[in-house]
């Protein structure tokens, strides 16, 4: 369950943390800003000044990719939705992206990534152990 959002950038920036259309917190200039997530699901907007910067974003201290996390970086704002299963969706997007990049079937891609179904092998091993 998501509990924290952290933005960092080399240069100082100002931001406003808006959840479900309501202003939650304003932050003065700084190179790091930390927000607490109190309710899920929620729609998050983070207004940023100066415009056109793309800070690194960590969700629960995990650096996330904007595209794979479905974060829309506008000129003046970051926009995204957080759900109870945010990380399940995020890691599924990573796997789907790798499979697409490798240009292989889902089964082949999962094998290459180490997500192979080994239940038959485990059953054989368990039978031999007994």
MDAnalysis code that builds the backbone (N, CA, C; Angstrom):
import MDAnalysis as mda
import numpy as np

u = mda.Universe.empty(390, n_residues=130, atom_resindex=np.repeat(np.arange(130), 3), trajectory=True)
u.add_TopologyAttr("name", ["N", "CA", "C"] * 130)
u.add_TopologyAttr("resid", np.arange(1, 131))
u.add_TopologyAttr("resname", ["UNK", "UNK", "UNK", "UNK", "UNK", "UNK", "UNK", "UNK", "UNK", "UNK", "UNK", "UNK", "UNK", "UNK", "UNK", "UNK", "UNK", "UNK", "UNK", "UNK", "UNK", "UNK", "UNK", "UNK", "UNK", "UNK", "UNK", "UNK", "UNK", "UNK", "UNK", "UNK", "UNK", "UNK", "UNK", "UNK", "UNK", "UNK", "UNK", "UNK", "UNK", "UNK", "UNK", "UNK", "UNK", "UNK", "UNK", "UNK", "UNK", "UNK", "UNK", "UNK", "UNK", "UNK", "UNK", "UNK", "UNK", "UNK", "UNK", "UNK", "UNK", "UNK", "UNK", "UNK", "UNK", "UNK", "UNK", "UNK", "UNK", "UNK", "UNK", "UNK", "UNK", "UNK", "UNK", "UNK", "UNK", "UNK", "UNK", "UNK", "UNK", "UNK", "UNK", "UNK", "UNK", "UNK", "UNK", "UNK", "UNK", "UNK", "UNK", "UNK", "UNK", "UNK", "UNK", "UNK", "UNK", "UNK", "UNK", "UNK", "UNK", "UNK", "UNK", "UNK", "UNK", "UNK", "UNK", "UNK", "UNK", "UNK", "UNK", "UNK", "UNK", "UNK", "UNK", "UNK", "UNK", "UNK", "UNK", "UNK", "UNK", "UNK", "UNK", "UNK", "UNK", "UNK", "UNK", "UNK", "UNK", "UNK"])
u.atoms.positions = np.array([
    [0.843, -1.174, 0.000],
    [0.000, 0.000, 0.000],
    [0.893, 1.245, 0.000],
    [0.606, 2.159, -0.892],
    [1.420, 3.360, -1.051],
    [1.221, 4.302, 0.138],
    [2.344, 4.772, 0.696],
    [2.274, 5.664, 1.857],
    [3.001, 6.979, 1.645],
    [3.930, 7.025, 0.661],
    [4.739, 8.230, 0.516],
    [5.144, 8.470, -0.930],
    [5.206, 9.743, -1.299],
    [5.702, 10.176, -2.605],
    [6.851, 11.142, -2.331],
    [7.968, 10.937, -3.025],
    [9.108, 11.843, -2.857],
    [9.560, 12.332, -4.222],
    [9.692, 13.650, -4.366],
    [10.207, 14.249, -5.593],
    [11.587, 14.833, -5.303],
    [12.535, 14.601, -6.205],
    [13.868, 15.195, -6.073],
    [14.324, 15.732, -7.419],
    [15.114, 16.785, -7.368],
    [15.668, 17.380, -8.596],
    [16.972, 18.072, -8.228],
    [17.849, 18.255, -9.206],
    [19.129, 18.930, -8.958],
    [18.926, 20.386, -8.550],
    [17.932, 21.028, -9.162],
    [17.655, 22.432, -8.861],
    [16.493, 22.540, -7.877],
    [16.462, 23.630, -7.130],
    [15.343, 23.871, -6.218],
    [14.073, 24.136, -7.020],
    [12.945, 23.684, -6.481],
    [11.659, 23.931, -7.118],
    [10.570, 24.041, -6.055],
    [9.474, 24.631, -6.439],
    [8.316, 24.832, -5.583],
    [7.231, 23.872, -6.055],
    [6.426, 23.335, -5.152],
    [5.345, 22.463, -5.603],
    [4.130, 22.528, -4.680],
    [2.994, 22.143, -5.253],
    [1.729, 22.043, -4.531],
    [1.217, 20.623, -4.702],
    [0.812, 20.015, -3.622],
    [0.331, 18.626, -3.605],
    [-1.195, 18.667, -3.536],
    [-1.843, 18.184, -4.598],
    [-3.299, 18.214, -4.711],
    [-3.810, 16.780, -4.844],
    [-4.734, 16.388, -3.978],
    [-5.288, 15.038, -3.997],
    [-6.794, 15.135, -4.205],
    [-7.285, 14.435, -5.226],
    [-8.716, 14.430, -5.573],
    [-9.271, 15.849, -5.675],
    [-8.485, 16.750, -6.278],
    [-8.925, 18.116, -6.513],
    [-8.803, 19.060, -5.331],
    [-8.320, 18.591, -4.189],
    [-8.190, 19.435, -3.002],
    [-6.717, 19.648, -2.657],
    [-6.373, 20.923, -2.423],
    [-5.001, 21.269, -2.032],
    [-4.703, 20.645, -0.669],
    [-3.636, 19.857, -0.589],
    [-3.259, 19.216, 0.664],
    [-2.095, 19.960, 1.307],
    [-1.104, 20.321, 0.470],
    [0.103, 20.914, 1.033],
    [0.833, 21.742, -0.026],
    [1.463, 22.844, 0.414],
    [2.333, 23.654, -0.450],
    [3.744, 23.580, 0.117],
    [4.707, 23.492, -0.775],
    [6.104, 23.413, -0.351],
    [6.892, 24.569, -0.936],
    [7.744, 25.169, -0.132],
    [8.629, 26.233, -0.594],
    [9.737, 25.631, -1.447],
    [10.594, 26.494, -1.975],
    [11.687, 26.020, -2.824],
    [12.577, 25.045, -2.060],
    [12.941, 23.997, -2.737],
    [13.834, 22.985, -2.186],
    [14.118, 21.964, -3.264],
    [15.115, 21.130, -3.074],
    [15.452, 20.126, -4.088],
    [14.802, 18.777, -3.791],
    [14.135, 18.667, -2.632],
    [13.445, 17.416, -2.266],
    [12.135, 17.755, -1.549],
    [11.066, 17.093, -1.982],
    [9.750, 17.293, -1.371],
    [9.128, 15.923, -1.102],
    [8.583, 15.740, 0.093],
    [7.992, 14.456, 0.491],
    [6.530, 14.673, 0.839],
    [5.668, 13.833, 0.270],
    [4.225, 13.912, 0.489],
    [3.743, 12.620, 1.133],
    [2.788, 12.734, 2.029],
    [2.183, 11.568, 2.656],
    [0.883, 11.236, 1.931],
    [0.706, 9.964, 1.611],
    [-0.533, 9.500, 0.978],
    [-1.412, 8.936, 2.078],
    [-2.584, 9.580, 2.301],
    [-3.438, 9.119, 3.402],
    [-4.582, 8.221, 2.971],
    [-5.107, 8.414, 1.769],
    [-6.252, 7.607, 1.320],
    [-6.020, 7.069, -0.080],
    [-6.380, 5.827, -0.266],
    [-6.320, 5.191, -1.588],
    [-7.699, 4.654, -1.916],
    [-8.104, 4.639, -3.145],
    [-7.451, 5.202, -4.320],
    [-7.549, 6.718, -4.313],
    [-6.643, 7.363, -5.052],
    [-6.677, 8.820, -5.138],
    [-6.054, 9.280, -6.453],
    [-6.505, 10.446, -6.895],
    [-5.947, 11.077, -8.085],
    [-5.034, 12.202, -7.604],
    [-3.783, 12.188, -8.030],
    [-2.779, 13.126, -7.536],
    [-2.355, 14.080, -8.648],
    [-2.328, 15.367, -8.307],
    [-1.722, 16.397, -9.154],
    [-0.654, 17.069, -8.308],
    [0.522, 17.249, -8.874],
    [1.582, 17.981, -8.186],
    [2.006, 19.121, -9.111],
    [1.585, 20.327, -8.754],
    [1.966, 21.506, -9.525],
    [3.404, 21.861, -9.210],
    [4.178, 22.199, -10.250],
    [5.610, 22.435, -10.089],
    [6.003, 23.762, -10.735],
    [6.840, 24.518, -10.033],
    [7.446, 25.732, -10.595],
    [8.925, 25.664, -10.270],
    [9.831, 25.955, -11.153],
    [9.601, 26.445, -12.499],
    [9.047, 25.346, -13.403],
    [8.386, 25.766, -14.449],
    [7.793, 24.830, -15.399],
    [8.876, 24.036, -16.135],
    [8.434, 22.939, -16.722],
    [9.238, 22.093, -17.616],
    [10.397, 21.368, -16.942],
    [10.305, 21.156, -15.632],
    [11.313, 20.286, -15.009],
    [10.653, 18.927, -14.751],
    [11.436, 17.892, -14.778],
    [10.918, 16.549, -14.516],
    [11.701, 15.947, -13.352],
    [11.187, 16.158, -12.151],
    [11.893, 15.616, -10.985],
    [11.834, 14.088, -10.966],
    [12.804, 13.488, -10.310],
    [12.749, 12.046, -10.071],
    [11.637, 11.806, -9.059],
    [10.886, 10.736, -9.266],
    [9.780, 10.445, -8.353],
    [9.984, 9.063, -7.745],
    [9.889, 9.029, -6.426],
    [9.980, 7.766, -5.691],
    [8.652, 7.563, -4.978],
    [8.112, 6.382, -5.130],
    [6.888, 6.019, -4.421],
    [7.286, 4.932, -3.437],
    [7.084, 5.211, -2.167],
    [7.552, 4.332, -1.087],
    [9.024, 3.976, -1.274],
    [9.831, 4.992, -1.582],
    [11.278, 4.891, -1.767],
    [11.717, 4.039, -2.950],
    [10.804, 3.754, -3.868],
    [11.159, 3.030, -5.089],
    [11.120, 4.018, -6.246],
    [12.259, 4.217, -6.902],
    [12.329, 5.111, -8.048],
    [11.479, 4.522, -9.164],
    [10.509, 5.295, -9.659],
    [9.610, 4.779, -10.686],
    [9.814, 5.514, -12.004],
    [9.553, 4.797, -13.077],
    [9.598, 5.332, -14.424],
    [8.250, 5.988, -14.709],
    [8.267, 7.223, -15.226],
    [7.021, 7.946, -15.491],
    [6.062, 7.129, -16.361],
    [6.563, 6.592, -17.465],
    [5.696, 5.868, -18.406],
    [5.124, 4.596, -17.811],
    [5.961, 3.814, -17.160],
    [5.507, 2.542, -16.593],
    [4.588, 2.742, -15.395],
    [4.730, 3.874, -14.705],
    [3.879, 4.181, -13.555],
    [2.635, 4.964, -13.973],
    [2.508, 5.230, -15.280],
    [1.361, 5.984, -15.826],
    [1.292, 7.387, -15.221],
    [2.447, 8.044, -15.121],
    [2.527, 9.420, -14.632],
    [2.592, 10.337, -15.849],
    [1.676, 11.274, -15.938],
    [1.659, 12.225, -17.043],
    [2.431, 13.474, -16.629],
    [3.565, 13.762, -17.297],
    [4.340, 14.957, -16.959],
    [3.930, 16.139, -17.841],
    [3.038, 16.978, -17.349],
    [2.676, 18.201, -18.062],
    [3.803, 19.212, -17.865],
    [3.756, 20.334, -18.589],
    [4.779, 21.378, -18.419],
    [4.833, 21.894, -16.991],
    [3.696, 21.940, -16.334],
    [3.571, 22.580, -15.029],
    [3.152, 21.637, -13.905],
    [2.967, 20.345, -14.235],
    [2.366, 19.464, -13.244],
    [2.637, 17.997, -13.563],
    [2.664, 17.177, -12.513],
    [2.658, 15.721, -12.653],
    [1.257, 15.257, -12.280],
    [0.727, 14.310, -13.045],
    [-0.629, 13.831, -12.783],
    [-0.646, 12.308, -12.854],
    [-1.248, 11.666, -11.845],
    [-1.321, 10.208, -11.824],
    [-2.357, 9.748, -10.805],
    [-2.674, 8.471, -10.870],
    [-3.629, 7.863, -9.949],
    [-2.922, 6.784, -9.154],
    [-3.214, 6.726, -7.868],
    [-2.670, 5.692, -6.993],
    [-3.811, 4.808, -6.509],
    [-3.632, 3.501, -6.628],
    [-4.602, 2.509, -6.159],
    [-3.939, 1.613, -5.131],
    [-4.740, 0.756, -4.506],
    [-4.199, -0.215, -3.544],
    [-3.212, -1.160, -4.222],
    [-3.427, -1.446, -5.509],
    [-2.564, -2.384, -6.233],
    [-1.598, -1.664, -7.179],
    [-1.174, -0.463, -6.817],
    [-0.283, 0.334, -7.670],
    [0.955, -0.449, -8.075],
    [1.643, -1.075, -7.122],
    [2.893, -1.767, -7.442],
    [2.658, -3.032, -8.258],
    [1.534, -3.719, -8.055],
    [1.210, -4.869, -8.902],
    [1.096, -4.424, -10.360],
    [0.389, -3.318, -10.590],
    [0.231, -2.787, -11.950],
    [1.568, -2.301, -12.499],
    [2.354, -1.630, -11.659],
    [3.634, -1.092, -12.092],
    [4.573, -2.216, -12.540],
    [4.704, -3.264, -11.733],
    [5.605, -4.355, -12.090],
    [5.071, -5.165, -13.278],
    [3.756, -5.255, -13.436],
    [3.182, -5.892, -14.629],
    [3.540, -5.071, -15.870],
    [3.483, -3.742, -15.750],
    [3.871, -2.881, -16.873],
    [5.343, -3.065, -17.234],
    [6.201, -3.288, -16.235],
    [7.626, -3.539, -16.498],
    [7.773, -4.825, -17.308],
    [7.095, -5.876, -16.879],
    [7.193, -7.166, -17.574],
    [6.631, -7.059, -18.989],
    [5.456, -6.437, -19.133],
    [4.855, -6.274, -20.466],
    [5.769, -5.470, -21.389],
    [6.409, -4.448, -20.849],
    [7.320, -3.621, -21.638],
    [8.533, -4.432, -22.097],
    [9.082, -5.267, -21.205],
    [10.233, -6.107, -21.568],
    [9.855, -7.110, -22.662],
    [8.676, -7.713, -22.532],
    [8.215, -8.685, -23.536],
    [8.057, -7.999, -24.891],
    [7.486, -6.793, -24.875],
    [7.306, -6.043, -26.121],
    [8.665, -5.679, -26.717],
    [9.604, -5.246, -25.872],
    [10.943, -4.886, -26.331],
    [11.664, -6.090, -26.940],
    [11.544, -7.257, -26.298],
    [12.202, -8.468, -26.796],
    [11.508, -9.025, -28.038],
    [10.273, -8.565, -28.300],
    [9.494, -9.000, -29.461],
    [9.327, -10.520, -29.492],
    [8.883, -11.050, -28.334],
    [8.643, -12.488, -28.207],
    [7.240, -12.694, -27.645],
    [6.798, -13.963, -27.650],
    [5.490, -14.262, -27.070],
    [5.551, -14.065, -25.557],
    [4.378, -13.982, -24.944],
    [4.345, -13.789, -23.494],
    [5.025, -14.949, -22.780],
    [4.783, -16.171, -23.246],
    [5.389, -17.352, -22.611],
    [6.914, -17.312, -22.718],
    [7.429, -16.997, -23.919],
    [8.882, -16.910, -24.100],
    [9.469, -15.772, -23.261],
    [8.770, -14.651, -23.229],
    [9.241, -13.512, -22.460],
    [9.313, -13.812, -20.976],
    [8.283, -14.473, -20.462],
    [8.284, -14.822, -19.042],
    [9.419, -15.785, -18.714],
    [9.711, -16.711, -19.633],
    [10.837, -17.627, -19.423],
    [12.158, -16.861, -19.393],
    [12.324, -15.930, -20.337],
    [13.560, -15.142, -20.387],
    [13.733, -14.294, -19.135],
    [12.611, -13.845, -18.551],
    [12.663, -13.013, -17.352],
    [12.687, -13.837, -16.071],
    [12.645, -15.166, -16.207],
    [12.726, -16.024, -15.036],
    [11.390, -16.325, -14.381],
    [10.293, -16.061, -15.088],
    [8.955, -16.337, -14.543],
    [8.374, -17.579, -15.200],
    [9.056, -18.663, -15.059],
    [8.662, -19.917, -15.675],
    [7.834, -20.733, -14.695],
    [6.798, -21.407, -15.192],
    [5.975, -22.270, -14.335],
    [6.752, -23.553, -14.054],
    [7.132, -23.736, -12.819],
    [7.940, -24.896, -12.427],
    [7.153, -25.873, -11.557],
    [5.817, -25.785, -11.571],
    [5.019, -26.633, -10.683],
    [5.204, -28.125, -10.991],
    [5.325, -28.501, -12.274],
    [5.556, -29.911, -12.619],
    [6.899, -30.385, -12.092],
    [7.926, -29.582, -12.269],
    [9.256, -29.938, -11.786],
    [9.262, -30.058, -10.268],
    [8.597, -29.142, -9.576],
    [8.524, -29.188, -8.117],
    [7.824, -30.464, -7.660],
    [6.735, -30.834, -8.356],
    [6.016, -32.067, -8.011],
    [6.909, -33.295, -8.167],
    [7.678, -33.362, -9.266],
    [8.587, -34.487, -9.488],
    [9.651, -34.555, -8.390],
    [10.201, -33.431, -8.023],
    [11.225, -33.378, -6.979],
    [10.636, -33.827, -5.648],
    [9.441, -33.339, -5.329],
    [8.790, -33.720, -4.080],
    [8.506, -35.210, -4.045],
    [8.083, -35.784, -5.176],
    [7.830, -37.229, -5.268],
    [9.106, -38.023, -5.037],
    [10.201, -37.598, -5.626],
    [11.478, -38.283, -5.470],
    [12.042, -38.159, -4.065],
    [11.736, -37.072, -3.381],
    [12.233, -36.879, -2.031],
    [11.525, -37.807, -1.051],
    [10.268, -38.023, -1.278],
    [9.477, -38.862, -0.345],
    [9.882, -40.247, -0.488],
])
